[in-house]
Amino acid sequence: MNRENSDMLWERAKRVMPGGVNSPVRAYAAVGENPVFIKRAKGQYVYDEDGNRYTDYIGSWGPMILGHNDPRIVSAVKRQSELGMSYGACTKAEVLLAELICSLVPCVEMIRMVNSGTEAVMSAVRAARGFTGKSKVIKFEGCYHGHADMMLVRAGSGTMTTGSPDSLGVPEGCVKDTLSAVYNDIDSVKRLFERNRNEIACVIAEPVAANMGVVTPEKGFLRDLRKICNENNALLIFDEVITGFRLGTEGASGYFDVRPDLVTYGKIIGGGMPVGAYGGRKGIMSVVSPLGGVYQAGTLSGNPVAMEAGLAQLKALCENPQIYENINSLGEYMREGLRTIIEKHNLPYSVNGIGSLSTLFFSDKKIRDYGSAKSSDRETFGRFFRFMLKRGNFLPPSQFEAIFISAAHTKADIDRTLNDADDFFTAEKN
Ligand SMILES: Cc1ncc(COP(=O)(O)O)c(C=O)c1O
């Protein structure tokens, strides 16, 4: 596979951007490969600067649930951009999107649009602190909630593979109120509440962790979090930047039937445009300015192009609930296929996932938290990634990310990918 143009761009990129990228995972540092530069995309495929086609299992890290360039989103974006890119003023589209999300998700009565998942989390935690009058926040090791200072404590995703789980440049004062618990271990949460009585403002969790690879919540874990927050007058925040509108139109809170106090969104609700949002009960959201004293603002918040793109995507999902059945069963089909291959080659690896999110872990441990996820053999993952890329599979370039399936993928795409995976493990033996 010729990737001459990508390689040339990579040399130029490294001269003018830190590490050649605008987000670390794109540098492919964890897989020992030069990154692929994408020129265009359509449906389930991305095409690079050299004209190679890849089946895309990243989907822009989640937003492209309908596949790339869905005509409904493209025409919404075209229509709005001809009317204006941004006004910094109220628009109908932001009302429609807010109404739609509030009507779909029972725990969201009011919502505020922002520009990224990072901003959504940062603002939701500020609202939780403002509402409760308390400072401390419990998060889980390996859960990534964006790069706000206070959240860069044992965060997953890119921070796991760059080997800097705690970032430089984050003063200790910024993280002194961030407490880390162990995912799927409710006793670790209980201990933190006991040691910090009446000081915990909120617990924030990815209801399905997808930034240490996919780690699903064990039975009762989310419900127990709800209970412990109630008992301690702390708010429960679900970070649904990945799971929101991916597991269904009610997101993970609907899927698991556990209602958080606040929810954060991003990705899917922008249809591929930069977006984020946080919402929850009216009583809590009323602390946000100008209604209340928690300040939060944004020049491009509720940007009309992003709102129209998000509206088009959410409407398409609501009008075709079959999409969820399809992508979830394709996800299951892929997981089953991978398990069969692992068994056939007598390997100790495991496959985690739920719905359209999956991870193949190169580890002999059951992956249920950050500690077990870190036991994965990243060297073998790197070889797997490089082999699969050469065969035209655009997989996440890190062991600690999710494979995303979209409505554009077909069983034939998954079969081809499974065949390639089978070939990889055969080649490894020889
Ligand atoms: C669960 C979760 N929260 C927050 C974020 C941060 O979102 P953004 O990258 O839009 O700032 C991410 C990003 O992947 C995420 O997966």
The ligand as an ORCA input file, in Angstrom:
! r2SCAN-3c Opt
* xyz 0 1
  C     -16.233     10.092     27.780
  C     -15.580     11.311     27.233
  N     -15.727     12.473     27.868
  C     -15.186     13.619     27.415
  C     -14.432     13.625     26.274
  C     -13.832     14.898     25.765
  O     -14.503     15.309     24.636
  P     -13.780     16.285     23.574
  O     -12.686     15.516     22.959
  O     -14.892     16.656     22.636
  O     -13.298     17.456     24.359
  C     -14.238     12.437     25.573
  C     -13.426     12.412     24.344
  O     -13.210     11.414     23.714
  C     -14.822     11.256     26.064
  O     -14.659     10.068     25.439
*
